[in-house]
Amino acid sequence: MIEFHKPDPAKKEEYDAYLRSQGERGCEYSFVNLYLWGRQKAAFLHGQLVFFSQFNRRSVYLFPVGPGDKKAAVEAMMADAKERGIPCRIAGLTQSDRDMLEQLFPGKLQYHYDRDSFDYIYDINDLADLKGRKFQKKRNHLNRFRVAFPDHTLEPITEENLDEVTALVERWYALRLTENPHGDYQLEQEAISKALRKRNILGLEGLLLRVNGQPVAMTLGSRLNETTFDIHFEKALDTADGAYAAINNGFARYLREKYPEILWLNREDDMGIEGLRKAKESYNPNRLVEKSWAIPLEDNNDD
């Protein structure tokens, strides 16, 4: 059985060297997400980085990344799954990953597209400038916010305003639970709370939006690779119409100025939530990071 361990923030640079070594990947290959969400463990073996994750009573392995022996790493994952008595689901597959797996294990795996997990990738200039007819509605919405709240301000999340950001987030969840008492927010709430506490060691950056001096929105993200920034969290109160548009636009402008090398913003997946999908599509993504998952044919009856 593979000896997995919890991701160690002190070794973030070592993890990142593997996670960023093989081109564009989905947000599940962000060290921040691997550390924050659910029960996720990692192991280095055969020159590869392997992850074992447990979400919603389902166990999955991420497709391994690194310069070493891919086949040996996948075989070790399959053996580990058998020892645990679980199906070997391999998630986070790009098309090139699928092609590689099929070459390594011809006819041995069944593949499934996972549309709900596709990441939305945006040109940072599109979100910062909102130019052109395709962004006219977004510009109008943002302009209405600016007219209605001319004294709004944006500021980086720091130790000085952290308590206010935390209170804003707690209020956001309290309001959602009032509207939907059976809403399942626990996992996300735990993740964002941990993100705020560990933001410095995880390399997280964010902004706080104020209206009339009061916090109304926040956002938090981290670098996914050399040219892409991952937006992990974005929350806004209903007290200021347009706050989501303002924090979205403001963070894009902030990142573009601070990191000229950042070309893309990954706003992660929509989890199959209809309203969230419409919102993400409305910002005209440049492309989607398409993903699949695979399972050995011999395990498919367990799916």
C-alpha positions in Angstrom: 0.0 0.0 0.0 1.3 3.5 -0.9 2.4 5.5 2.1 0.4 8.7 1.6 0.9 11.8 3.7 -1.0 15.1 4.2 0.5 17.8 1.9 3.0 19.8 3.9 2.9 23.6 3.3 6.6 23.8 4.3 7.3 21.7 1.2 5.1 23.7 -1.2 8.0 24.6 -3.5 8.9 20.9 -3.9 5.2 20.0 -4.7 4.9 23.0 -7.1 8.0 21.8 -9.1 6.0 18.6 -9.9 2.6 20.2 -10.2 3.8 22.8 -12.8 6.0 20.5 -14.7 3.6 19.2 -17.4 1.7 22.1 -19.1 -1.7 23.4 -18.4 -3.7 21.4 -15.9 -6.9 21.9 -13.9 -7.3 23.6 -10.6 -7.1 20.2 -8.8 -3.3 20.4 -9.4 -3.0 23.6 -7.4 -1.2 22.9 -4.1 -3.5 25.3 -2.4 -6.6 23.3 -3.4 -4.9 20.0 -2.5 -4.1 21.4 0.9 -7.4 23.1 1.6 -10.1 20.8 0.4 -11.3 17.6 2.0 -9.0 14.7 2.9 -6.2 14.7 0.4 -2.8 12.9 0.7 0.3 12.8 -1.4 3.2 10.5 -2.1 6.4 10.8 -4.2 7.1 7.5 -6.0 8.8 6.5 -9.2 9.7 10.1 -9.9 6.0 11.0 -9.9 3.7 12.9 -7.5 0.6 10.9 -6.7 -2.5 12.1 -4.8 -5.3 10.1 -3.1 -8.4 12.1 -2.4 -11.7 11.4 -0.6 -14.7 13.5 -1.3 -18.4 12.8 -0.6 -17.6 9.2 0.3 -15.8 8.6 -3.0 -12.1 7.9 -3.3 -10.1 9.0 -6.3 -6.5 9.2 -7.4 -5.2 12.2 -9.5 -3.3 11.4 -12.6 0.4 11.4 -11.5 2.7 14.3 -12.6 6.4 14.5 -12.7 9.4 13.5 -14.9 9.6 9.9 -13.7 8.1 6.5 -14.6 4.4 7.2 -15.4 3.5 3.6 -15.9 5.0 2.4 -12.7 3.2 5.1 -10.8 -0.2 4.2 -12.3 0.4 0.5 -11.6 1.3 1.4 -8.0 -2.0 3.3 -7.8 -4.0 0.3 -9.2 -2.3 -2.0 -6.7 -3.0 0.4 -3.8 -6.7 0.6 -4.8 -6.9 -3.3 -4.7 -5.3 -3.4 -1.3 -7.9 -0.8 0.0 -10.7 -2.7 -1.7 -11.9 0.2 -3.7 -12.2 1.0 -7.5 -9.2 2.8 -9.0 -10.7 6.0 -10.2 -8.1 8.2 -11.9 -9.3 11.9 -12.1 -8.0 15.1 -13.6 -7.2 13.7 -17.0 -6.6 16.0 -19.9 -6.9 14.6 -23.5 -3.1 14.1 -23.6 -3.3 12.2 -20.3 -6.0 9.9 -21.8 -3.9 9.3 -24.9 -0.9 8.4 -22.7 -2.9 6.1 -20.5 -4.3 4.3 -23.5 -0.8 3.8 -24.9 0.4 2.5 -21.5 -2.7 0.3 -20.8 -4.3 -0.4 -24.2 -7.9 -1.5 -23.8 -7.7 -1.7 -20.0 -9.5 1.5 -19.0 -12.8 3.1 -19.5 -13.0 6.8 -19.8 -15.7 9.3 -18.8 -15.9 13.0 -19.6 -16.6 15.1 -16.5 -18.2 18.3 -17.8 -19.0 19.5 -14.3 -15.3 19.7 -13.5 -14.1 21.7 -16.6 -12.2 24.8 -15.6 -13.0 28.2 -17.1 -9.9 30.1 -18.3 -10.2 33.8 -19.1 -7.8 36.3 -20.7 -6.8 38.6 -17.9 -7.2 41.6 -20.2 -10.8 40.6 -20.9 -11.8 40.7 -17.3 -9.7 43.8 -16.5 -11.0 45.9 -19.4 -14.4 44.4 -20.3 -13.9 45.7 -23.9 -16.1 45.0 -26.9 -19.8 44.2 -27.5 -19.5 40.8 -25.8 -18.9 42.5 -22.5 -21.4 45.4 -22.9 -23.8 44.0 -20.2 -20.9 43.5 -17.8 -19.6 47.0 -18.4 -23.1 48.4 -17.8 -23.5 46.5 -14.6 -20.1 47.6 -13.3 -20.7 51.2 -14.3 -24.0 51.2 -12.4 -22.1 50.0 -9.3 -19.6 52.8 -9.7 -22.3 55.4 -10.0 -24.3 54.1 -7.1 -21.2 53.7 -4.8 -18.7 56.3 -5.9 -16.8 56.0 -2.6 -16.1 52.3 -3.0 -12.5 51.2 -2.3 -10.4 48.1 -2.9 -7.5 47.0 -0.7 -5.3 44.0 -0.4 -6.2 41.4 2.3 -3.7 41.9 5.1 -3.3 41.2 8.8 -4.9 44.6 9.5 -8.2 43.8 7.8 -8.3 40.0 8.3 -10.8 40.1 11.0 -13.2 42.2 8.8 -12.7 39.7 5.9 -13.4 36.8 8.2 -16.5 38.5 9.5 -17.7 39.2 6.0 -17.2 35.5 5.0 -19.1 34.3 8.1 -21.9 36.7 7.4 -22.1 35.4 3.8 -22.5 31.8 5.0 -25.0 32.8 7.7 -27.2 34.5 5.1 -27.0 31.5 2.8 -27.9 29.1 5.5 -30.9 31.3 6.5 -32.1 31.2 2.9 -31.3 27.4 2.6 -31.1 25.7 6.0 -30.2 22.4 4.3 -27.4 23.9 2.1 -24.1 22.0 2.3 -21.6 24.7 2.9 -19.4 23.0 5.5 -16.6 21.8 3.2 -16.2 25.2 1.5 -16.5 27.1 4.7 -13.7 25.0 6.3 -11.5 25.5 3.2 -11.9 29.3 3.1 -11.4 29.6 6.8 -8.1 27.6 6.5 -7.1 29.7 3.5 -7.4 32.9 5.4 -5.4 31.6 8.3 -2.7 30.1 6.2 -2.7 32.6 3.3 0.9 33.7 3.7 2.5 30.3 3.8 0.3 29.2 0.9 1.1 32.2 -1.2 -2.5 33.4 -1.3 -3.4 37.0 -2.3 -6.8 38.7 -2.2 -8.7 41.9 -2.2 -11.4 43.4 0.1 -14.1 45.7 -1.4 -15.6 48.3 0.8 -18.7 50.5 0.2 -19.2 53.4 2.6 -16.3 52.0 4.5 -18.0 48.7 5.1 -16.7 45.3 3.7 -19.1 44.0 1.0 -16.9 41.6 -1.0 -13.7 39.6 -1.0 -11.7 37.4 -3.3 -8.7 35.1 -2.8 -6.4 33.3 -5.2 -2.9 32.0 -5.9 -0.5 31.4 -8.8 -1.3 28.1 -10.6 1.7 28.3 -13.0 3.9 30.9 -14.5 1.2 32.5 -16.6 -2.0 31.6 -14.8 -3.6 32.8 -11.5 -6.2 30.6 -9.9 -9.2 32.3 -8.3 -10.2 30.1 -5.3 -12.8 32.1 -3.5 -15.1 35.1 -4.3 -17.9 36.2 -1.9 -20.1 39.3 -2.0 -23.0 40.5 0.1 -26.3 41.4 -1.5 -26.2 44.8 0.1 -24.3 46.4 -2.8 -25.7 45.4 -6.2 -22.7 44.9 -8.6 -20.2 43.9 -5.9 -19.4 40.7 -7.6 -18.7 42.5 -10.9 -16.6 45.0 -9.0 -14.4 42.6 -7.1 -13.9 40.4 -10.2 -12.8 43.4 -12.3 -10.8 44.9 -9.5 -8.8 41.7 -8.9 -8.0 41.2 -12.6 -6.7 44.8 -12.7 -4.7 44.3 -9.5 -3.1 41.1 -10.7 -2.3 42.5 -14.2 -0.5 45.5 -12.7 1.4 43.5 -10.0 2.3 40.5 -12.2 2.6 41.5 -15.9 3.6 37.9 -16.7 0.1 36.6 -15.7 -2.0 36.2 -18.9 -4.8 34.0 -17.7 -7.2 33.7 -14.8 -8.6 30.2 -13.9 -11.9 30.7 -12.3 -12.2 26.9 -11.6 -15.2 24.7 -12.4 -19.0 25.1 -11.9 -19.6 21.8 -10.1 -22.7 21.3 -12.4 -24.6 24.1 -10.7 -26.8 25.7 -13.4 -26.6 29.3 -12.0 -22.9 29.1 -11.5 -22.4 27.7 -15.0 -24.4 30.6 -16.5 -22.4 33.1 -14.5 -19.1 31.7 -15.6 -20.1 31.4 -19.3 -21.4 35.0 -19.2 -17.8 36.3 -18.8 -16.9 34.7 -22.2 -14.1 32.3 -21.2 -11.2 32.0 -23.6 -11.3 28.2 -23.3 -12.2 25.4 -20.9 -9.8 22.9 -19.4 -11.5 19.7 -20.4 -11.2 16.8 -18.0 -12.0 13.1 -17.8 -11.7 10.3 -15.3 -10.8 6.7 -15.9 -11.4 3.4 -14.2 -10.1 -0.1 -15.0 -12.6 -2.2 -16.9 -12.4 -4.8 -14.1 -13.5 -2.2 -11.5 -16.3 -0.7 -13.6 -19.0 -2.8 -11.9 -18.2 -1.0 -8.7 -18.9 2.5 -10.2 
